[in-house]
Amino acid sequence: MNIDNKLTAVFEQHGDEYIAYIEEIPGVNTQGATMEETRANLREALELILDVRREMALEDQAGKIITREDIKMVA
């Protein structure tokens, strides 16, 4: 099984605007007036959803005995 440390950003033009999402992470999506704006918005959306999911995980783990470790994705 290959694991790649890259995510796929998909940009679609809709009229004068763009929408974008990360294929591998549901819920990471955005829009913008230009590709540059949309790209920046997508990075921010990714950061925000990861922060929220970390907070939710910490709340769920409260009071439990857990082991936490970093994982590096390599191909």
Secondary structure by P-SEA (a helix, b strand, c coil): cccccbbbbbbbbcccbbbbbcccccccccccccaaaaaaaaaaaaaaaaaaaaaaaaaaaccccbbbbbbbbcc
